Amino acid sequence: MARRRIVLAVGLVALGGALIWLGVHFAKAGWDASDKQSSVIGGFSGLGGLILTAYGIWQATRQQLPLSMEDLTRYLADGVQREWSVEVQLRQLHGAPWISVSWNPDMTPQQWTDLLSVTPGAVNCSSGSTPDVQTLAGEHNIIEVLNRIPGRQLVLLGERGSGKTTLLIRLLLDLLEERESGAAVPVLMSLASWDPNKKDLKSWIASELAREHPLLGIADRQRNVRSYYYSRARALLDQNLVIPLLDGFDELPPGLYMETLEEISKARLPGLVLVSRSSEFELTVQAAQGVIPLASAPRIYVDPVEHTKAADYLKFGMPPGRWEPIFPHLASDGPLARSLKTPLHLFLARTIYTPRGHEGPVPSELLDGERFRDENDICAHLFDGYIDSVYGYSADSTSRWTVKQARRTLSFLARKLQATGEGRDIRWWQIRKWCNPLIPGLIVGPVVGVGAGLAFGIPAGLGFLQEELGYDSGISEGLRAGIPTGGLVALFVTFLAGGTIALREDPAIALRWSPIKLVGLMSVGMLLGVTLQSMGAVFQLGLLLGLALFAPSAIGRGVATVGAILTSSVGPNRILAQDRRTFLMITTIVGLVSGLPLFLLMMSGGMGGALFFAGLLGLFNGLRVGLKATAWLPFLAVRFYFALRGHVPHNLMAFLADAHRRGILRQVGTVYQFRHIDLQRHLAQNY
């Protein structure tokens, strides 16, 4: 991959140098007739168009080779396996074991019997007899419970922090382990980013899979239809090769609860697991006025952690006697016992009070009744202490951020997620929406303007443009050329960035050429070349200027920004790097294609003037198309703005990656999320 990029870069530089050398050569030789000028320009344009078209057809053919469903399921399963294996490793911080949780059926024996009676032949039981409802109970292997259920649909309920998501991750990995080649692939998805009023369940899952596993976003050429874009991800769903594990039903806006359950019930899937807090789900089902949604899916309830299991977890690997003062209180019904009945709070407590070779907090402080009067006080202390332990007295001395800096940034992110209603997903390309849309333009515009002013002012000051523009030598002439140019560019980019900021919804991580459109554009170019030869100089001038102005729009229609074609899943930092590369590529291509005709047209009047005006036009058009097609530059500007105000560090992506490594955040495909929604809400409400 790196070698191919180097070869491509060298080739582009060589091609650009060759074009400029040819242009200078013809300018020095002189053009006796306008038809010769047209022929040369047409030759350059035709050659460039031919190269771009051939490359585009090759890329499109190479990237969209037909793949079997078995190949696609293997690709998806490998990506999911890698992603969540890393998350499991990060969750087992400080050598802590998994907290063993148990569950029981949340339905009556009669409801279970009724369910089995309407699903004949679907009972999966080793004895062959009808299983009792208590066969849904368990403690270790939840996959066995799922396999006993008709239709393999399950609703997993529990209180906050009860370990529902951890149990879901274990189920995901178990399903992947027992999966046979070509079978359906389990995928874990957060419902917080779904609006059932905009997309049905399968369409939403397909779009999420296409973003997180870009190979699935390509059109399925074997099963594509003309009525709409049919992706490989949608093909997998329609052929029942995806098992969604849907987490966070209770994290949706309450107004969407009923619509969400109804849409899930409509989808016909080979299996399904829905996770929610108990009250939100049960109230929604009780409010149903028609057919009860998900009536065919049994419900199980995750039990609170028993005090003996909590004690075993807390003292595992700890110095003797460290937790003993706490244990007698775990069996009572006091605030401390109620707080430490969930895996989340047990994990936080163990992380905070793990000894690290120097003086730190001790567990016995939790017995201070004046300081911790109820469960809320203890929970708030655990969340605050978790941040302190990870960034403050952590054994990792390489932290680039203090506790204060980390808490400030994490609180800012949490507040913005809560205020904007974006759920849990921290998408770097959506951060630009957290401020006034004019802000990116006010930052990018002056920066680009200064660069343009220097680029045009320095040559003028050195006398490069003396003859063509009538300047005298010296600094004053450089300023006369640089200041107006920089100001014009700054004004243009300011309004451009501010006006197009909301147009790009997703990052652009690759270029895809449309062969049909580019071939059509080549035909138009050839027709223009023939027409130019039969017209006078005035008409030629108008058409050439029109070509220079038309080229960006033509390229914008012939070139699309798409998801990267990779052999593995992508992460947030890789998406950012690819979007940045796409911006630079498309800006350069559009700038060259739109500026080159004007440069060749004006060369006979002087190299300096030709470079000046062609460069200006190329810069304008390149930025215009690049800003509309990508999200990197607006993100860069907004990140600088928030960093200037002290909300986030300058290297925000490095901070997010570090927070993920420390267990504060988790990575779900191309986005980050807070480890638990309660941590996000605590930071948003208290800082």
N, C-alpha and C positions, 0 to 999 in steps of 0.2 A: 504494500500500500504506500509506504513512504517513498520507495523507489519510483513508483508510478507518478506520484505527485511531483517529484523532482524532475522527472522526464517531461511531464506536462508543462511545468513552469519554464524549464529551459526552452521547450518548443515554442511556447507563447512569446517568450522574450525574443527568440530568434526570428519568429514570424513578424513581430512588431518591428524589430530592427530592419528586417529585409524590406518591409513596406515603406518605412521612412527613407531608407537608402534609395529605393527605386523612385520615390517621390522627389527627393533632392536631385537625383540624376536627371530625371526628365525636366525638372525646373531649370537646371543649368543648361541643358541641351536646347531648351526652348520649344514651344509648340507653335507651329506655323499656322495651323488651322484649328478651328473649334471642333471639327469632327475628330481630330486626333486626341484632343483633350477628352472628348466623350468616350472614345475607344479605350484610352488608358484607365479612366475612372471606372468605366463599365467592366474592364478586365479585372481591376482590383476588387470591385464589389462582387463580381461573379465568382472569382476565386475564393474570396472569403466566405461567400454564401455557400459555395460548394463544399468547402471544408467543414463549415458548421453543420450543414445538412447531413453530410456523410457521418460525421462524428455523432450527431444526434440520433440517426437511424441505428448506428452501431450500438450506442448506449442503450437506446430503448429496447433493441432486440436482446442485448446481453442481459439486461436487468429484468426482463419480463419473460424469460424462458418458461415454458409450462412446467409446473411442478405438481406432483401427485398429492393427494390428500394425506398420504402417509408421510411424505416429505414435510409438508406444512405442519402436521401435528407434531412431528419429531422436533422441528425448529421451535415451535411454540413451547413444547414441554421442556426442552433444554433451557430456553430463556427463563421460564418460570422457576425451574429448579435452581438455576444459578442465583437469581434475584433473591429468593426467599431463604436459600441456604445461608447467604451472607447475613440476612436479617436475623436468623436464628443465632448465629455466632455472636452478633452484636447484643442480642438480648441476654445472653448468658455471661454478663459482666461479673468480674470478681470471682469466677468459678462457681457461681450459684447454680444449683440444680433447677430443673423444671419444678414448679409448684404443682403437686398432684391435685387436680380438681375432680369432683364427681358431679354427676347429673342424674336427674330423675325425670320421668315423663310428666309433662304438664297437660295431661288430658286424662279423662276418666276411662275406665275399662270399657264402658259402653261406646264411647267415641272411637276407641281403638277397634272394637269389634265392628262397628258400622263402617269404618274405613276399609277394613279387610273384606267386608261383604260386598263392597262395590268394586273391588279390585281382584277378581278371581284369578288364580294362578300366579299372583305376584308375590306370594309369601315365600320368603327365603329363610328357611329354617332347617337346621341339620337333621332334625327328627322327622320333618315332613308334616308335623302337626301344627295347628294354629297357635302361634306364640302368644303368650300373655303380654299385657301391656308393660309389665316390668322388664321384659327383654330390652326395652329402650333405655333402661337404667345402666349406668356403667361408671367407670373411673379412669380407665387407661386408653382403650382402643375405641375411639369414637367411630372409626371407619367401619367397625363391625356393626354398629348401630345403624349407620347409613345403609349398609348393604342388606339389612333386614327389612328396610322400609319399602313398601310398594312405590314404584316410581322414583325412588332414591331422592325424594324431596323432604327437606327437614327445616324446621324453624328452631333456632338456638336462642334461648332467652336467658336473661340474667340481669343482675343489678350492675351499677357502674363499677368498673374495676374488678369484676368477678372473674376475669380471665377468658372472656368469650373470644376475643381476637386471637389470643395465644392458642386456644383450643382449635380455632379455625385454621391457623397456620400449621399446626400439627396434623390436622386432617388433610390439608393441602399436600403436605409432603408425603403422608401415607398413601394418598391416592396416586401421586406420581410414582411412588415406589412400586405399587402393585399394578400400575398401568401396563397393558400389553401394547405391542407395536401396532400403530394405526388406530388405537382406541381413543375415546374422548379425553380431552385434556382439561384438568381443573385449573381455573384461574381465579385469583382473589382480587376483588374490586371493591372500592369504597363508593357507596351509594351517594355520598355527600355531594358529588359533582354531577349528579343526574337530575334533569328536569323532565319528568314524564310527559309534560305538556308540549315539549319540543321534539322529543324523540321517543320512539317505542324502545323496549328493552333491548331487542336484538340490534337495532341501529346504534344505540348508545354503546353497547358492548363492542360492536364492530369498530366504531370510531376510536374507542379507547385502546383496543388491541392494535389497531393500525398505527397509533402514535407510539405505543410502548414497544411494539415489535414491527418495525417498518416494512419488513418483507411482506407482511400481511396486508399492507395498505395498497399494494399494486392491484390493478384490475385483473380479475380472474378471466383470462382470455378464452379459456375453454367453456366457461359458463356465463360470459358477459352478455348482457342484454342491452338493447338500445334505449330502453325507457329511463334507466338511471344507472349511475356508476355502481358496479357490482364488484366489490373487493374480495380478495382471498379470505379476509376475516369473515365477511358475511357468508361466503361459501362454506366455511367451517361450521358456522352457526346453523345454517340451513340444513346441513347434513348431520346435525346432532353430534358434532365432534368437540363441543366446548361445554364444560360443566361450570357454571358461575357459582362462586362462593361470595355472596354479597354481604359486606360488612357495613354497619353504621346506619341502619334504617332510622334509628332515633335521632341521627344527626341531620336529617333532612328538615326543611321548614315544616312545621306542623300542618300547614295548609296543603301539603303535597302527600301526606300519609296515605289517604284513601286512594288517590290516583296511582300512587306507586304500587300499592298492593294489587290493584286491579290490573295494571299493566303487567306485573310479574305473573299474575294468574293466567293472563292471556297467552303468554309465551309458552310454547311447547318445547321443553328442553329435556335432555337425557338425564338430568339430575340438577338439583338446586339446593343450596343452603342459604338461608336468610338469617342474619344475626341482628338482634335488637335488644334494647332494654325492655323489660317485661311490661311496664305500665303503658308505654307508648304503643306497643304492638297490640296489647289486649284491648285498650280503649278504642283503637281504630277498628278492630274486628267487631267489637260490640256495637259500633256506630253504623255498621254496614246495613243498608236497608234492603238489599237484594240478596244475591247469592254470596255466601261468606267467602271472602278471598282466601286463597291458599287452604281451602278446606281439606284437600287431600294430603297436606303436609303435616305430619305429626309434630308436636311441640315438646321440646325437652328444656328443662330449667337447670342452669348451673348452680350448684349449691354453694353456700358460703364455706370457706375453708375452716375445717375443724381446728380447735385450739391446739390439739396435740400435733397435727400436721404443721401448723404455723410455727410452733416451737421447734420442731425438727428442722424446718427450713431456715429459721433465723440462726440457729446455733451451728449449722453445718459449716465446718471449716473455720470456726471462730475460736478464739482463746477461751479456755474454760472459765465459766463464771461471768462472762461479759453480759449475757442476756438473762441470767438467772433472776435478777430482781424483777424482770418484766413478766416472767412466765406465770406466776400465781394470778396475775390480773387478767390474763387472756381467757381464763375459764369463767370470768364474771360477766355481767351485763353492763359494765361501765363504758365510758366513751372510748377508752383505749382498746378494749376488747372488740367493740363494734367497728372501730377504725381498722383494726388489723385482721379482719375476716375476709379481706379481698386480696388476691394476688398482686394487684397494682400497689396497694399500700404496703404490703409486705416487702415487695421489691424495693420500693422507695426507702423504707426503713432500713433494710439490710444495706443498701448502697450508702446511705448517709452515715451509718454507724460502723462501717467496716474499718478496722484500724489500718492506718497507713504509715506506721513507723514514726509518727510524731503526734503530738497532742492534738486531739480533735474532740468532737462531741461524743458523749457516751449515751447509751440507750436509757439509762436511768432518769435522764432529764424528762422523759415522756411522762413520768409519774408526778410532775409538778402540777398540782391541781389549780394553783393560782394562774399559772401561765396557760394551761390547756384545760379550759372549762367544759368543752364539748367536742363532738366529732369534727365540727367545722374548724376549730382551732388546730386540732391535730392534723387534719388534712392539709390546711394551708401551710403549716410548719413543714410537713413532709415535702410538699412541692417546692417551697423555698429552699429547704435544706438540700434537696436533690440538685438544684442548680449550683449551690455552694459546693457540694461535694464533688461535682463533676469538673467545675472550673476553678474552685478555690484550693482546697487541700487535697486535690487529686495527686496520685503518685506520678502522673504524667507532667513532667516539668517543662514540656515543650509547648505548652499552651500559649498562643499568641494573644489571647484575650483574657482580661481580668473578669472576675465575677460581675462587677458593675457593668462592664461593656457587654458581656454576654447577656445579662438579664435585660439590659436596655434594648438590645437588638431583638431578642426573642419576644419581649413584651410588645415591641412595635409591630413585629410580624403577626403576633396573635391578635392585636387590636385591629389591624387592617383586615385580617381574614374574617373577624367577627363583624366589622363595620360594613364590609363590601358584600357580605353574604356569599363568599366563595367557598364556604365549607372548610375543608381541611387542607386542600391542595395549595402548596406554595409553588406556583409556576413562575419562573423567572420572567417569562415573556408577558405575563399579565401584571407584573409589578408596575409597569408604566401607567396603568389605569388608577394607581393609588394617589395620583396627584393631578393638578390641573393639566389638561392636554397641551397647553402652551409652554409648559416648563421644558420639555425636551427641545423644542424649537429654540427657546431663549438660550439654551446651553450649547446645542450643536451648532446653531447658526453663527455666533461670534467665533467659535473655535475654527470652523471651516473657513469663515471669512478671513481670519488672520492668516491661515495657511495659504489661501488663494492670494491675499494681498502680498505676502512675501514671495510667492511663486512668480507673480507677475511684476512686482515692484523691484526686486533685486536685479533681474535682467535689464529692466529699463534703466536703473541706476548705473549699471555697468556699461551702458551704451549699446546694449544689444538691440534695442528698439529705436535708436536715435533716428536712423534714416527713414524707417517705415512710418513712424508716428510723429516725426518732427520734433522729438525731444532733444534738448541739449544734454550733455553729460552731467552727472552729479547726483547728489542725494535728493535734491528738490525734484528732479525728473522721476526718480524712483518713487518718491512719495506721491507725485502726481498720478503715476500709473497704479501704484499699489493701493492707496487709500480708497479711491472710487471703486476699484475692482473688488477689494475686500468688503467694502460696505455693501455693494450690490449683491455679492454672493451671500453675505451674512443675512441680508434682508430676505433674499430668496429662500435660503435654507430654513430660516426661522419660521416663515409662514408655511413652507413645505412640510417640515417636521411636525409643526403644530396641527396642520390640516389633515395629514395622513396618519396621525398617530393611532387612531382607533380602527384603522382599516385592516390591519394585520392581526388576526385572531390567534394564529399558531406560528411557531418558529418555522423558518424555511431552511431545511437542512440539506438540500441538494437541488440540482438543476435537472429538469427533464425537458428535452427538446420535443416539440411536436413536429414530426417529419412532414405530415401533410400540409401544415400551415407554412412551414419553412420552404417546402417545394413550391407552394403557391406564391410565396413572396419572391422566390427566385424567378418564377415565370414573369411576375410583374416587373422585376428588375431588368430582365432581358427585353421585355417590351419597351420599357423606358429607354434602354440603350439604343434600340432600333429607332425609336421616336426622336431621340436626341440628335441622331445623325442627319435627320431630315429637317431640322429646325434651325432657326437662326440663333445667334449668340444670346439675344435677350431671353428667348424662350428657354435656352439651355441653362442660363443663370437661374431663372425661376424654378426650373425643375430640379436642378441640383440643390438649391436651397431647400426646396420642398422635401427632397430625399433626406437631407441632413436632419430636418425637423421631424420627418415621418418615421425615420428608422427606429427611434426608441419605442414608439407605440407598436410598430411591427414586431420588434423583438419581444416586447411584452406579451404579444399574442402568440408568438411562436415558441416562447420559452416559459415554462412554468416552474415554480418552486414546489418541491415535493419532499416527502419523507426520504431519509437516507435508505439506500438499499444495502443492508448489512446482513451479516450472518449471525448476529447475536443481538440481544436487547441493547438499548441505549440508555444512558443516564442523563441527568440534567446538565452536567458539565460538557459531555460530548455533544449534546444537542446545541449548546451555546457555541461551541467551537465550530460546528458545522454551519450554523446560521451565520456566524461571522465570516466564514470562508465563502459562503454563498453570496453575502452582501458584497464582498470585495470582488468576486468574480463577475457578478452581474453588473455592478457599477462600472468596472473596467471595460467589459464587453460593450455595454451600451455607450459609454463615453467614447470609445475608439470608433465604433461604427457610426455614431452620429457626428463626431468631430472630423473624421478622416475626409469625407467628401468636401467639407468646407475648407479644410487645410489644402487639399489638392487644387481646389478651385482658386484659392487666393495666393498660391505659391508664386505665380508669375509676378505678383505685385510686391513680393518681399517675404522672406522666411519669417521675420519677426512678427509682422502683422498677422500672417497666416497662423502661426503658432498661438498667438494671443487670442484671437477670436475663435479659432477652432477648439483650443483648450477650454475656453470659457463655455462654449456651447456643449462640449463633451462633459464638462463638470456638472453643468445644470441638468442635463438629461440623465447622466449616470446616477446622480443623487436622487433625482425624481423617481426613477424606476426602482433603484435599490431600496429607498426608504419605504416604498409601498409594498415591496416584495418580502422584506425581512424584518426582524424584530430586534436585532443586536444593537444597532446604534441608539435607538430610543431607550432601550434598557440601560445602556452605558450612561446615557445622560441622566436618567432618573436615579440610577444608583449613585452617581456623583452628587446629585441634588440632595438625596437623603443622607449621604455621608457627610456632606457639608453642614447639614443641620444636626448631625450627631446621632441620627437614628440607627444607622447601620455602618459597619466598617467599609472601607474602600473596596476591599476584596470580599464582596458579599458571598460569592460562590464558594470561596475557600472556607468561609465561616460556616456555611450551610453543610458543606462536606464534613467539616470537623465536628459539627454538632451531630451529624448522623453517625459518625464513628464513635462518638461518646455516648450514644444512646438517647440523646434528647429528641432527635428526629428519627423518622424512618423513611426509607426511600421506597416509593411505589412507582415503578416504571420511570417515567421522566419527571416526576414531581417529588417533592419532600412533603412530609406531614409531621406534625407533632406526634410523639410516641403515643399519647393518649389525649382524647378530646378534652378531658377534665384539666389536664395540664395547660392546654391552649386557653381554655376559658378562665382558669385561675390567673394566668399571666395577663390576659386581656382585661380582666376586671380589677386587678389589684395594683397595676403599675402604669 
